Amino acid sequence: MNTIITEETEFGEVPIDIYTKLANDRILFINNHIDDRIATDIVATLLLQSEENSSKKITLIINAESGNVQLNVQLKLFALDLLWMRL
């Protein structure tokens, strides 16, 4: 179950789940094991956010106790590659 918060917009208060709000603020929070599908979603999100604004920071927080260790390491390396490409 995702926590729903309200965000003030020009149209009034709009309900939004907390993870969408974080993603909109360029904070990716992974609190689950990392499998192929989740890794693909994360990479796609990182690419999209990097393309939208390559000079703005993206924060990647991984709090995964289990899952594919190789994918976990590859995600971190991919995030570092994005960082180095922007320098």
N, C-alpha and C positions, 0 to 999 in steps of 0.2 A: 504494500500500500504506500503510495506516495503522499507526502504532505502537501496540501494545497495552501497557497498563500494568496493574498490579493496584491495586485500591482496597480498603482495609479497611472492612468493613461489619459489622453485627451478625450477619450470616450467614457471616462469614469473608472471605477474600480473593476478590474478584470481578474478572475481567478486563474492562477497558473501554478503548476506543480513546481516544487522546490528545485528539482534537477533541471528543468527547462530554464528557470530563472538563473541558476548558476551557469548553465551553458550560454545563455544570452550575455552574461557578464564575463564570458571567456574563461570560466572555471569548469573543468571537467573532473567530476568526482566519481570514481569507480569503487563501489563498495560491494563487489561480488567477485566470484572466481572469473578468471579471464579464459574464455574459450574462443574458437575461431570467429563466431558471429560477433561477439562483443569486441574483439580486437579489430575486426573489419569496421564496425561502427565507430570505434574510437579514431582509427586512422582517417576515415572519411570525414569525421567532425574536425579533426586537426587540420586536414587539408583545406576544408571549406573555410574555417576560421582564419587560417594563414593566408588564403587567397583574398578574403574579404578585407583584411587589414594586416599586412605583413609587419608593420612597425609596432603593433599593439601586442602586449604580452598575453600569452595563453598559459594558464595554470593547470597542470595535470596532477591530480592527487589520486594515487592508487592505494587502496586499503583492502588488498585481496589476500586472504589467508591460504587459499587453495586455487587450483586451476593449473593451467599449463604454464610452467615456469619459463619455458622457451618463449612463449608468446609475451609473457610479462616483460622479459628482458628485451625482446624485439621492440615492444611498444616504447620502452624507455629510450632505446637507441634511436628509434624513429623520431621521437620528440626532440632528442638532442640534435639530430640531423636538421630538423626544421629550424632549431635555434641557430645552428651554425650557418645555414643558408641565408638567414636574415642579417648576419653580421657583415 
